[in-house]
């Protein structure tokens, strides 16, 4: 028999009061499959977003009167940090939502 054993902070999985579930339990199966798909989807979305933002910022900088590589790198760096934070937040929300079902 295969089990899903939950460790760590119990507040991270509010929909599962126990610490050990059979893999055939619907909630455990949803949690395992859902978390993996969420991570894959978030990575794909972040990649597309990064490419779009970099292209936008490069075009924006080229069209300025005085293009600056430092300004371009700074804005792209800030955009990358925002995307990373947003992706983590979305992943956390999606996993906690999947657990509440």
Secondary structure, 3 states (H helix, E strand, C coil): CCEEECCCCHHHCCCCCCCEEECCCHHHHHHHHHHHHHHHHHHHHHHHHHHHHHHHHHHHHHCCCCCCHHHHHHHHHHHHHHHHHHHHHHHHHHHHHHHHC
